[in-house]
Amino acid sequence: MTNKQNALNVAIVGAGTAGLILAKELAQKGVAVTVYERKAKPGYPPSASGILSIKGLNLLGIDYKKAITNTLYGARLHAGNTVFEVRSDKPVAYVVDRQMLNQICYDESINAGVKIELRKAITTQDLRGMGKNSIIVGADGAVSLVAKYFNMGSVDKYILTYRAVFEKNTEEIGNMVDLFFDNSVSPGFFSWLAPESKSLLEAGIGVESKKKNGNSAQAFERFAKTYAANTLEHAKLKYAYASIIPIEAHRKVVDERNRVLLVGDAAGQVKASTGGGIIYGGNAAKMAAEAIKKYLKGEGSLIDYKTAFEEKYAKDMRLHKLIRNTYATLGCRGMALLFKTFNAIGMDKFLSKYGDMDSPSLIFKRLFIR
């Protein structure tokens, strides 16, 4: 290790799940790390959905069990009056309280020795000062100040989401998620109903960020008056939040010269088909921690992080993008025809057995080798 590298610490901007997983991993490797978070309470408000694959959650190294609010066995996909159902005999996903999950990550980071500064909104002046003696990690969300300041480009495609949670008995829905594909309601994405718990119902929508599509709150009103009208009747709104999700990978995730990395939503490490980013972002954080540790020991490059992530996830991210482009292009009528075809050839049975929320490449592989 050079003297220069030995003097470096790690500054993480953003105390979301990816940033906190990275911080914990680094601290456990003996690396000095400080996390800066502009909010007084990490993970609040819980603007993103908490439907996560059990397989993916188990890879993150988080003791997440206290955050579980429900167990899911599959999904019903709707296009107009046509329904394609994929149901498993075994649990495939958990609904987790995102705020609780973030709190668990926060507590685990603190216990590992991470220094976390809350109510600290990082400025460009702060970044300029950090750059002198730190490795800087942008874990600061879809519109990353770190990426902007270091001229690392930007993500051009986003989904605007609106998520509302209602007090509602969810027995009629069961342990399934309902997804609705209709570009007249949710252009470029889909809307959904999910049982967050036995007494809480999550309703949400996403729209591709284009001027002609309007905002996500307007789209949610369309959803509430159409597909969700009967389900939301007499339901009592508890809270609702809007958010923004990148749906393509960031052009540049490592700036070796300035010792800057991006992780999570800041890096566009998101499944474009669903908008989910915790599994990819969390695993990217672990890869980043390994690359940073080796770099500080003089045994590798920060670029190794980018290489490791792409080797494991680039193919799946491209397939998720293809899936989203497919349903966004086909629209309601096209998706209805596709679902009818799936029903006719028994695709539901195949996906019930081999479906993988995070790795479509495995599904395609099994489709052609079985």
C-alpha positions in Angstrom: 0.0 0.0 0.0 1.3 3.4 -0.9 1.4 6.2 1.7 -1.1 8.1 -0.3 -3.5 5.2 -0.4 -3.0 4.5 3.3 -4.1 8.1 4.1 -7.4 7.8 2.2 -10.8 7.3 3.9 -14.1 6.6 2.2 -16.9 9.2 2.0 -20.3 7.8 1.1 -23.0 10.4 0.0 -26.4 8.9 0.8 -27.7 6.6 3.5 -30.0 4.5 1.4 -29.8 0.7 1.4 -26.9 0.5 -1.1 -24.9 3.2 0.7 -25.3 1.6 4.1 -24.5 -1.9 2.8 -21.3 -0.6 1.3 -20.5 1.3 4.5 -21.0 -1.8 6.7 -18.9 -4.0 4.3 -16.1 -1.5 4.3 -16.1 -1.1 8.1 -16.0 -4.9 8.5 -12.9 -4.9 6.3 -11.2 -2.4 8.5 -11.7 0.6 6.2 -12.5 4.1 7.7 -15.8 5.2 6.3 -18.2 8.1 6.8 -21.7 8.3 5.5 -23.4 11.7 4.8 -27.2 11.8 4.7 -29.3 15.0 4.2 -32.4 13.5 5.9 -32.9 13.3 9.7 -34.1 9.8 9.3 -32.6 7.5 6.7 -35.2 5.7 4.5 -38.0 8.2 5.3 -40.4 8.7 3.6 -40.7 5.2 2.2 -41.4 6.2 -1.3 -40.4 3.0 -3.1 -42.2 -0.4 -3.1 -40.8 -3.1 -0.9 -41.5 -6.2 -2.9 -38.3 -8.2 -3.0 -37.3 -11.7 -4.1 -36.4 -14.0 -1.2 -33.5 -15.3 -3.2 -32.2 -11.8 -3.7 -32.7 -10.7 -0.2 -30.7 -13.6 1.1 -27.7 -12.5 -0.9 -27.4 -9.1 0.7 -26.2 -10.2 4.2 -28.9 -8.2 6.0 -30.8 -9.5 8.9 -34.0 -8.4 7.3 -36.6 -10.6 9.0 -38.0 -7.9 11.2 -38.9 -5.8 8.2 -41.1 -8.5 6.6 -44.8 -7.5 6.4 -46.1 -10.2 4.0 -45.2 -13.2 1.9 -46.0 -13.5 -1.8 -46.5 -16.5 -4.0 -46.7 -15.0 -7.4 -48.4 -12.4 -9.7 -51.4 -11.9 -11.8 -50.6 -9.9 -15.0 -53.5 -8.0 -16.5 -54.0 -6.6 -20.0 -57.5 -5.4 -20.4 -59.7 -8.4 -19.5 -57.0 -10.9 -20.2 -55.1 -12.3 -17.2 -51.9 -14.4 -17.1 -51.2 -15.8 -13.6 -47.9 -17.2 -12.3 -48.3 -18.8 -8.9 -45.8 -20.9 -7.0 -46.3 -23.5 -4.4 -43.5 -21.9 -2.4 -43.0 -18.3 -1.3 -41.1 -16.3 -4.0 -41.0 -12.8 -2.5 -41.4 -10.8 0.7 -43.1 -7.5 1.1 -40.8 -5.5 3.4 -41.2 -2.3 5.2 -38.7 -0.2 3.4 -38.2 2.2 6.3 -37.6 -0.6 8.7 -35.2 -2.3 6.2 -33.2 0.9 6.0 -33.2 1.2 9.7 -31.8 -2.3 10.0 -29.1 -1.4 7.5 -28.4 1.8 9.5 -28.1 -0.1 12.8 -25.9 -2.8 11.3 -23.6 -0.1 9.9 -23.3 1.7 13.3 -22.6 -1.6 15.0 -19.8 -2.2 12.5 -18.2 1.1 13.4 -19.4 3.3 10.6 -19.7 7.1 11.2 -23.0 8.5 9.9 -23.7 12.2 9.8 -27.4 12.9 9.5 -28.9 16.2 8.4 -25.8 16.8 6.3 -26.7 17.9 2.8 -23.5 17.6 0.8 -22.7 20.5 -1.5 -20.3 20.9 -4.4 -17.9 22.7 -2.1 -18.0 19.7 0.3 -17.2 17.4 -2.6 -14.3 19.6 -3.6 -12.8 19.3 -0.1 -13.5 15.6 0.2 -11.7 14.9 -3.1 -8.3 15.7 -1.6 -8.1 12.8 0.8 -11.1 10.5 0.2 -12.6 7.9 -2.1 -16.0 9.3 -2.8 -19.0 7.1 -3.4 -22.2 8.5 -4.8 -25.1 6.6 -3.3 -27.3 9.7 -3.6 -30.2 8.5 -5.8 -31.3 8.8 -9.3 -30.4 12.4 -9.7 -26.9 12.2 -8.2 -25.0 15.3 -7.2 -21.8 13.3 -7.1 -22.3 12.1 -10.7 -23.1 15.7 -11.8 -20.2 17.3 -10.0 -17.6 14.9 -11.4 -19.0 15.1 -14.9 -19.9 11.4 -15.0 -22.9 11.9 -17.2 -26.5 11.3 -16.4 -29.2 8.7 -16.9 -31.5 9.7 -19.7 -34.5 7.5 -19.0 -36.5 7.6 -15.8 -39.8 6.2 -14.5 -41.9 8.5 -12.4 -43.8 6.6 -9.7 -46.6 7.2 -7.3 -47.1 4.8 -4.4 -50.1 5.0 -2.0 -50.8 2.8 1.0 -54.4 2.2 2.1 -56.0 0.7 5.2 -57.8 -2.2 3.6 -58.5 -5.9 4.3 -56.4 -7.7 1.6 -57.9 -11.2 1.9 -59.6 -10.8 -1.4 -56.3 -10.2 -3.1 -54.5 -13.1 -1.4 -50.7 -13.4 -1.4 -50.4 -12.3 -5.0 -49.4 -9.1 -6.8 -51.7 -7.7 -9.5 -49.9 -5.9 -12.4 -51.8 -3.9 -15.0 -50.3 -3.2 -18.5 -52.1 -0.4 -20.3 -50.3 2.5 -21.9 -53.4 4.7 -21.8 -53.2 4.5 -18.0 -49.5 4.0 -17.3 -47.5 4.9 -20.4 -44.2 3.1 -20.7 -44.6 1.1 -17.5 -47.4 -0.5 -15.4 -49.6 -0.1 -12.4 -50.0 -2.5 -9.5 -51.9 -3.6 -6.4 -50.1 -5.5 -3.7 -51.1 -6.7 -0.2 -48.5 -5.0 2.0 -50.0 -6.8 5.0 -53.3 -8.3 6.0 -54.6 -4.8 6.7 -52.6 -2.6 4.3 -52.9 -2.4 0.6 -50.3 -0.9 -1.7 -51.4 0.7 -4.9 -48.9 2.2 -7.3 -48.1 3.3 -10.8 -45.2 4.2 -13.0 -45.0 6.3 -16.1 -42.0 6.9 -18.4 -40.7 10.4 -17.9 -41.9 12.2 -21.0 -43.7 15.5 -21.1 -46.7 14.0 -22.9 -47.2 11.5 -20.2 -47.8 14.0 -17.4 -46.8 13.3 -13.8 -47.2 10.1 -11.7 -49.9 11.6 -9.5 -52.1 12.3 -12.5 -51.5 8.8 -13.8 -52.4 7.4 -10.4 -55.8 9.2 -10.6 -56.4 7.4 -13.9 -55.5 4.1 -12.3 -57.7 4.7 -9.2 -60.7 5.4 -11.5 -60.2 2.4 -13.7 -58.5 -0.8 -12.8 -58.2 -0.1 -9.1 -61.7 1.5 -8.6 -63.4 -1.5 -7.1 -60.5 -2.5 -4.9 -60.0 1.0 -3.5 -63.6 1.6 -2.8 -64.0 2.4 0.9 -60.2 2.0 1.4 -58.7 4.7 3.7 -55.6 6.4 2.5 -52.7 6.2 5.0 -49.9 7.9 3.0 -48.7 8.5 -0.6 -45.3 9.5 -2.1 -43.9 10.1 -5.5 -40.4 9.1 -6.6 -38.1 8.8 -9.6 -36.4 5.6 -10.8 -33.6 5.3 -13.4 -34.3 2.6 -16.0 -30.9 2.4 -17.7 -27.4 1.9 -16.4 -25.3 5.0 -15.8 -22.7 5.6 -18.6 -19.9 5.9 -16.2 -19.8 4.4 -12.7 -16.1 4.8 -11.8 -13.8 7.8 -12.2 -10.4 6.3 -11.3 -8.5 9.6 -11.6 -10.7 11.4 -9.0 -11.4 8.2 -7.0 -15.2 8.4 -7.4 -17.7 5.5 -7.6 -21.4 5.4 -8.0 -23.7 2.7 -6.5 -27.4 1.9 -6.5 -29.8 4.2 -8.2 -27.0 6.7 -8.7 -25.4 4.2 -11.0 -28.7 3.1 -12.6 -28.3 -0.4 -11.1 -32.0 -1.1 -11.4 -34.2 -3.7 -13.1 -35.8 -1.7 -15.9 -38.7 -4.1 -16.1 -39.9 -3.4 -12.6 -37.9 -0.5 -11.2 -36.5 -2.6 -8.4 -33.0 -1.6 -7.4 -32.3 -3.0 -3.9 -31.0 -6.4 -5.0 -28.7 -5.1 -7.8 -27.6 -2.0 -5.8 -26.9 -4.0 -2.7 -24.8 -6.6 -4.5 -23.0 -3.8 -6.3 -22.2 -2.2 -3.0 -20.5 -5.4 -1.8 -18.5 -5.5 -5.0 -17.5 -1.9 -4.6 -16.4 -2.6 -1.0 -14.1 -5.4 -2.2 -12.6 -3.2 -5.0 -12.0 -0.3 -2.6 -10.4 -2.6 -0.1 -8.0 -4.0 -2.7 -7.3 -0.5 -4.1 -6.3 0.7 -0.6 -3.9 -2.2 -0.2 -2.4 -1.4 -3.6 -3.6 -4.7 -5.1 -6.2 -3.5 -7.6 -8.0 -0.8 -9.4 -11.4 0.9 -8.6 -12.4 -0.1 -12.2 -12.5 -3.7 -10.9 -15.8 -2.8 -9.3 -17.3 -1.9 -12.6 -15.9 -5.1 -14.2 -17.2 -7.4 -11.5 -20.7 -5.9 -11.7 -20.9 -6.1 -15.4 -19.7 -9.7 -15.5 -22.5 -10.7 -13.1 -25.4 -8.5 -14.0 -25.0 -6.8 -17.4 -26.8 -9.6 -19.3 -29.7 -9.6 -16.9 -29.9 -5.8 -17.0 -30.1 -5.8 -20.8 -32.9 -8.5 -20.6 -34.8 -6.4 -18.1 -34.6 -3.5 -20.5 -35.8 -5.7 -23.4 -38.8 -6.8 -21.3 -39.8 -3.2 -20.5 -39.4 -2.1 -24.1 -41.6 -5.1 -25.1 -44.5 -4.3 -22.9 -44.1 -0.5 -23.4 -44.3 -1.1 -27.2 -47.0 -3.7 -27.4 -49.5 -1.8 -25.2 -52.7 -3.3 -23.8 -53.8 -5.1 -26.9 -50.4 -6.6 -27.7 -49.9 -7.7 -24.1 -53.4 -9.3 -24.1 -52.5 -11.3 -27.2 -49.1 -12.3 -25.6 -50.8 -13.4 -22.4 -53.4 -15.5 -24.3 -50.5 -17.2 -26.1 -48.7 -17.8 -22.8 -51.9 -19.3 -21.3 -52.3 -21.6 -24.4 -48.8 -23.0 -24.3 -48.7 -23.5 -20.6 -46.0 -20.8 -19.9 -47.6 -20.3 -16.5 -46.4 -23.7 -15.3 -42.9 -23.1 -16.6 -42.6 -19.7 -14.9 -44.1 -21.1 -11.7 -41.3 -23.6 -11.6 -38.4 -21.7 -13.1 -39.3 -18.0 -12.8 -36.7 -15.7 -11.3 -37.5 -12.1 -10.5 -33.9 -10.9 -10.6 -32.3 -13.1 -13.3 -34.3 -13.4 -16.6 -31.1 -14.9 -18.2 -31.7 -18.0 -16.0 -35.3 -18.2 -17.3 -34.2 -18.1 -20.9 -31.4 -20.6 -20.2 -33.8 -23.1 -18.7 -36.4 -22.5 -21.5 -33.9 -23.7 -24.1 -32.1 -26.5 -22.2 -35.0 -28.3 -20.5 
